[in-house]
Amino acid sequence: MKTVSAFAFFAAFTVVSGAQVPPAPGLSPAGEAQQAFAVTQARSMMITNQAQLQGIIASQAALLTSVQARSIFLAEAASLQARVAANQGAMFAAQTAAFGAMQRFRTLQKELQVRSAILCMRSRGVDSAPAMQGAVKLALLDSAKLSRRSVMLHAAAAQASGQTSSGQPAAQPASPDTAPLPAEPPPMMIRPTFGNALNVEKPTFSLPPGKVQPGTRISIRSETHYATLYYTTNGWTPTTESAKYTGPITINSSTHLEVIAVGPNFVRSNVEHADYQVPNSPAPVLEPTVVVPEDGMLRAGTPVRVAFAGKEIDSETAAVGDEITVVLDEEIRLGGAVLAAKGAPVHAALTIADPAHGGAPGDLVFEIHSVEIAGKRVPLFGGETLEGAKGVLGSKNAKIKPGMSAMAFVAADTQLK
């Protein structure tokens, strides 16, 4: 019974609200216009567009008995139309702004997911384009699979690097529906820093530096319990974004090895160096070109090599915010066309510049942001740390010399056609 009554009331209200209201007899023209305007204003609260409002105004104006009353009514109705239009415009603008904010949030979220995937692969020492792009695809999975994303990335990195956390050959990564492991948070970035009273025992190598045969395996350890080891072979100082030591390192060509140990309290050891020379070993061949696929899409995760040009950067005289000259160290090609030549400028920034003081060596940190390719800004993600030498007679400043190269990665898919 209540449902029927409610329905009947709603139907009656709809009929009444949609009917025209004729002016009461004996009213002056101004009174007629005021009554018609009040009716129109009440009905304007229930309309959704300007066409409906214009229909109501026209219908109500047709009922007025004099030209004077109609003129007064239409003048007031014009102001009502203007207010309704302004309100609807503000509502549309608010909806557009909210939509734009949501789009920007989703874009930022995707970029952060890409960066996290790249860091995960770099921490395992993986720089190849196919492995990076595969990790990025995993990182951009639907949010419903977020809880398993990190596990998949670590499994993919282990497979690409050929090792597991125990140093054994990697097994195939589990499928997203069967992965039983909990998600591991990304590592905290630890840059070279000194002055903390707590100490972490320095890493030690299983063989002293010097000449070795191809295939020699070098083990590294630290006496600090639960310390994690990170290493580089590219001349830059390791941080927790560098390759994590997961087992013996095989030396097949002359290698400059740098290692740090990071304790459970995020305090780190001094940097330890070791140079191993393999007689008659060929120099590593660097790829001269980044090849863009035929569809013209430079995909997120693609490695791009950059190099320093211009003057030497010294931590003694450098300051954060100084201009630094970084250029492409390889061509970007699409088919037979060169989209960006070797030597094209790269946008990069010096983010830390500390001189040596006391027993603490100087250090420099830079970040790579973007490069222009075929007239389009391509976002890049990367950066390195360089620490000066630490000696018995005093520590030295860090110096980035012209020609030193580093690896950056494309941060977002970019269409270059």
C-alpha positions in Angstrom: 0.0 0.0 0.0 2.8 2.4 0.9 4.5 1.7 -2.5 1.4 2.5 -4.4 0.8 5.7 -2.5 4.4 6.8 -3.1 4.2 6.0 -6.8 0.9 7.9 -7.0 2.4 11.0 -5.3 5.4 11.0 -7.6 3.2 10.7 -10.7 0.9 13.6 -9.4 4.0 15.7 -8.6 5.4 15.1 -12.1 2.1 16.1 -13.8 1.8 19.3 -11.7 5.4 20.3 -12.2 5.2 19.9 -15.9 1.9 21.8 -16.4 1.7 25.5 -17.3 0.3 27.8 -14.7 -2.0 30.6 -16.2 -1.9 34.0 -14.5 -4.6 34.7 -11.9 -7.4 37.0 -13.1 -7.1 40.8 -12.3 -3.3 40.9 -11.9 -1.4 43.8 -13.3 1.2 43.2 -16.1 4.0 43.3 -13.6 2.1 40.9 -11.3 1.6 38.5 -14.1 5.2 38.6 -15.1 6.3 38.0 -11.4 4.0 35.0 -11.1 5.2 33.5 -14.4 8.8 34.0 -13.3 8.3 32.3 -10.0 6.8 29.3 -11.7 9.6 29.2 -14.2 12.3 29.5 -11.5 10.8 26.7 -9.5 10.7 24.4 -12.6 14.3 25.3 -13.5 15.5 23.4 -10.4 14.5 20.1 -12.0 15.9 20.6 -15.6 19.1 19.2 -17.0 19.9 21.4 -19.9 19.3 24.8 -21.5 16.8 23.5 -24.2 14.4 22.4 -21.4 14.6 25.8 -19.7 13.9 27.6 -23.0 10.8 25.4 -23.6 9.4 26.2 -20.1 10.0 30.0 -20.7 8.3 29.9 -24.1 5.3 27.9 -22.8 4.9 30.3 -19.8 5.3 33.4 -21.9 2.5 32.2 -24.2 0.0 32.3 -21.3 0.6 35.9 -20.5 -2.3 38.3 -21.5 -0.3 41.4 -22.4 2.8 42.5 -24.4 4.0 44.4 -21.3 3.7 41.4 -19.0 5.5 39.2 -21.6 8.3 41.8 -22.0 8.9 42.0 -18.2 8.8 38.2 -17.9 11.3 37.6 -20.7 13.8 40.1 -19.3 13.8 38.3 -15.9 13.9 34.9 -17.6 17.0 35.9 -19.5 18.8 36.5 -16.2 17.6 33.1 -15.0 19.0 31.5 -18.2 22.4 33.1 -17.5 22.5 31.8 -13.9 21.6 28.3 -15.0 24.2 28.4 -17.7 26.9 29.6 -15.3 26.0 26.9 -12.8 26.1 24.1 -15.4 29.4 25.5 -16.7 30.9 25.4 -13.2 29.7 21.9 -12.7 31.2 20.8 -16.1 34.5 22.6 -15.2 34.6 20.8 -11.9 33.9 17.4 -13.5 36.6 18.1 -16.2 39.1 19.1 -13.5 38.4 16.0 -11.5 38.8 13.8 -14.6 42.1 15.6 -15.5 43.4 15.1 -11.9 42.5 11.4 -12.1 44.3 11.0 -15.5 47.4 12.7 -14.1 47.3 10.4 -11.0 47.1 7.3 -13.2 49.9 8.6 -15.4 52.1 9.2 -12.4 51.1 5.9 -10.9 52.2 4.1 -14.1 55.5 6.0 -14.2 56.3 5.1 -10.6 55.5 1.4 -11.4 57.8 1.5 -14.3 60.6 3.1 -12.2 60.1 0.4 -9.5 60.4 -2.3 -12.1 63.6 -0.9 -13.5 65.1 -0.5 -10.1 64.2 -4.1 -9.3 66.0 -5.3 -12.5 69.0 -3.1 -11.9 69.4 -4.4 -8.4 69.8 -7.8 -10.0 72.4 -6.5 -12.5 70.1 -6.8 -15.5 70.3 -4.1 -18.2 69.1 -5.9 -21.4 66.2 -4.3 -23.3 64.1 -7.5 -23.6 64.4 -8.2 -19.8 63.7 -4.6 -18.9 60.6 -4.4 -21.1 59.3 -7.7 -19.8 59.6 -6.5 -16.3 57.8 -3.2 -17.2 54.9 -5.2 -18.7 54.6 -7.1 -15.4 54.7 -3.9 -13.5 51.8 -2.5 -15.5 49.5 -5.4 -14.7 46.0 -4.7 -13.5 45.8 -3.4 -9.9 44.0 -6.6 -8.8 47.3 -8.4 -9.3 49.3 -5.8 -7.4 50.1 -8.1 -4.4 51.9 -10.6 -6.7 53.7 -8.0 -8.9 56.8 -7.7 -6.8 57.3 -11.4 -6.6 57.0 -11.7 -10.4 59.5 -8.9 -10.9 62.1 -10.5 -8.6 61.5 -13.9 -10.3 61.9 -12.4 -13.8 65.1 -10.6 -12.7 66.6 -13.7 -11.2 65.8 -15.7 -14.4 67.3 -13.0 -16.6 70.5 -12.8 -14.4 70.7 -16.6 -14.3 70.8 -16.8 -10.5 68.6 -17.1 -7.5 69.2 -15.6 -4.1 71.3 -18.7 -3.2 73.4 -18.3 -6.3 72.0 -21.4 -7.9 70.6 -21.5 -11.5 67.2 -19.8 -11.6 64.0 -21.8 -11.9 61.1 -20.6 -14.1 59.1 -17.8 -12.4 55.8 -18.9 -10.8 52.7 -17.9 -12.6 50.7 -14.9 -11.1 48.0 -17.3 -9.9 50.3 -19.7 -8.1 53.0 -17.5 -6.6 53.0 -18.2 -2.9 55.7 -15.8 -1.7 54.9 -12.5 0.1 55.7 -9.3 -1.8 59.1 -7.9 -1.0 59.3 -4.1 -0.7 61.8 -2.4 -3.0 65.2 -1.7 -1.5 66.0 1.6 0.2 68.5 3.6 -1.8 71.7 4.1 0.4 74.2 6.6 -1.0 77.8 6.8 0.3 77.7 8.4 3.7 79.9 8.6 6.7 80.0 9.9 10.2 77.8 7.2 11.9 79.5 5.6 14.9 78.1 2.2 14.1 80.3 0.1 11.7 79.7 -2.6 9.1 82.7 -4.9 8.4 84.2 -4.3 5.0 83.6 -6.9 2.2 86.4 -9.3 1.5 87.2 -11.1 -1.8 88.0 -14.8 -2.1 90.9 -14.0 -4.4 93.2 -11.0 -4.2 93.2 -8.5 -7.2 95.5 -9.4 -10.1 95.7 -11.7 -13.1 93.1 -14.5 -13.3 92.0 -17.0 -15.9 88.7 -16.7 -17.8 85.9 -18.4 -15.9 87.4 -17.6 -12.5 84.7 -17.3 -9.8 85.0 -14.6 -7.1 83.2 -14.9 -3.8 82.5 -11.9 -1.6 81.5 -11.8 2.1 81.2 -9.5 5.1 81.7 -10.6 8.7 78.7 -8.4 9.8 75.7 -10.6 10.4 72.9 -10.2 7.9 74.7 -7.7 5.8 73.7 -7.4 2.2 76.3 -6.9 -0.5 75.9 -4.6 -3.6 78.4 -4.3 -6.4 79.2 -2.6 -9.7 81.6 -3.3 -12.5 81.1 0.0 -14.5 83.3 2.3 -12.5 80.5 3.9 -10.4 80.1 3.5 -6.7 77.6 0.9 -5.6 74.4 1.8 -3.8 71.4 -0.3 -2.9 70.1 0.3 -6.4 73.1 -1.6 -7.8 73.3 -5.3 -8.4 72.8 -7.4 -5.3 75.4 -10.1 -4.6 73.6 -13.4 -4.7 76.5 -15.8 -5.4 80.0 -16.0 -6.9 80.8 -13.6 -9.8 82.3 -15.2 -12.9 85.2 -13.2 -14.4 85.5 -13.7 -18.2 87.2 -10.4 -19.1 89.2 -7.7 -17.2 86.9 -6.4 -14.5 86.9 -3.5 -12.1 84.8 -4.6 -9.1 83.5 -2.3 -6.4 81.5 -3.6 -3.4 79.7 -2.3 -0.3 78.1 -4.1 2.6 74.9 -2.7 4.1 73.9 -3.7 7.6 70.4 -4.4 8.9 70.3 -0.9 10.3 71.1 0.6 6.9 74.6 1.6 7.9 77.2 0.8 5.1 80.8 -0.2 5.0 83.6 1.5 3.1 83.8 0.8 -0.6 86.2 -2.1 -1.5 87.8 -2.3 -4.9 89.4 -5.1 -6.8 90.8 -5.2 -10.3 91.0 -8.5 -12.1 92.9 -8.8 -15.4 92.2 -11.6 -17.8 95.2 -11.8 -20.3 94.3 -11.3 -23.9 90.6 -10.8 -23.1 88.7 -8.8 -25.7 87.3 -5.4 -24.7 83.5 -5.4 -24.2 81.6 -4.4 -27.4 79.1 -1.6 -26.7 76.0 -1.4 -28.8 76.2 1.6 -31.2 72.5 2.0 -31.7 69.1 1.9 -30.0 66.7 0.5 -32.6 63.1 1.7 -32.3 60.5 -0.9 -33.4 58.7 -0.5 -36.7 55.6 0.7 -35.0 57.5 3.8 -33.8 56.9 3.1 -30.1 60.0 3.5 -27.9 59.0 1.4 -25.0 59.4 1.9 -21.3 62.5 0.0 -20.0 64.6 0.4 -23.1 68.2 1.0 -22.0 69.8 4.2 -23.4 73.6 4.8 -22.8 74.7 8.3 -22.0 78.1 9.9 -21.4 79.6 13.0 -19.7 81.0 15.7 -22.0 82.5 19.2 -21.3 84.6 19.9 -18.2 85.5 17.6 -15.3 83.1 17.7 -12.3 84.9 17.8 -9.0 83.1 17.4 -5.6 85.4 20.1 -4.2 84.1 22.9 -6.5 80.7 21.5 -7.7 77.4 22.5 -6.2 73.9 21.1 -6.5 72.1 22.9 -9.3 75.3 23.3 -11.5 74.8 22.7 -15.2 76.3 19.4 -16.2 76.8 18.3 -19.8 75.4 14.8 -20.5 74.9 13.5 -24.1 73.7 10.4 -25.9 76.4 7.8 -26.2 74.7 6.0 -29.1 72.3 6.7 -31.9 68.5 6.3 -31.8 67.3 4.8 -35.1 64.0 3.9 -36.7 64.6 1.9 -39.8 67.2 3.8 -41.8 66.4 7.1 -40.2 68.5 8.6 -37.4 66.0 10.1 -34.9 68.7 11.3 -32.4 72.4 11.4 -33.2 75.2 10.3 -30.8 76.1 13.4 -28.9 72.6 14.8 -28.7 72.0 16.6 -25.3 70.4 14.8 -22.4 68.7 16.6 -19.5 70.4 15.6 -16.3 71.0 17.2 -12.9 73.5 17.1 -10.1 71.6 16.2 -6.9 74.5 15.8 -4.4 77.9 17.4 -4.3 79.9 16.9 -1.1 83.6 17.7 -0.8 86.0 15.5 1.2 86.3 16.3 4.9 88.2 14.5 7.5 88.2 10.8 6.8 85.1 11.1 4.6 85.7 11.1 0.9 83.8 13.5 -1.4 80.9 12.2 -3.4 78.7 13.2 -6.4 75.3 12.0 -7.4 73.5 12.8 -10.6 70.1 11.9 -12.1 69.1 11.6 -15.7 65.6 13.1 -16.7 64.9 13.2 -20.4 66.2 13.5 -24.0 64.6 15.0 -27.1 64.1 12.5 -29.9 62.5 13.3 -33.2 61.1 16.5 -31.7 59.5 14.8 -28.7 60.5 14.8 -25.1 61.3 11.2 -24.0 61.3 10.8 -20.1 64.3 8.9 -18.9 65.1 7.3 -15.5 68.6 6.7 -14.2 71.6 8.1 -12.3 74.8 7.1 -10.6 76.9 7.8 -7.6 80.7 8.4 -7.5 82.7 8.5 -4.3 86.3 9.6 -4.0 89.1 7.3 -2.8 89.6 6.7 0.9 93.2 6.5 2.0 95.5 6.4 5.0 96.7 9.9 4.5 93.3 11.4 3.9 90.3 10.9 1.6 90.0 12.4 -1.8 87.3 14.3 -3.7 85.1 12.5 -6.3 85.8 13.5 -10.0 83.5 12.7 -12.9 85.7 12.8 -16.0 84.5 13.5 -19.6 83.8 10.3 -21.4 82.5 8.4 -18.4 79.3 6.6 -19.4 76.2 5.5 -17.6 72.9 3.7 -18.4 69.5 5.3 -18.4 66.1 3.8 -19.1 63.0 5.0 -20.9 60.5 5.8 -18.2 57.3 5.7 -20.3 56.2 4.4 -23.7 56.7 7.2 -26.3 55.4 7.3 -29.9 58.1 8.7 -32.2 56.4 8.3 -35.6 
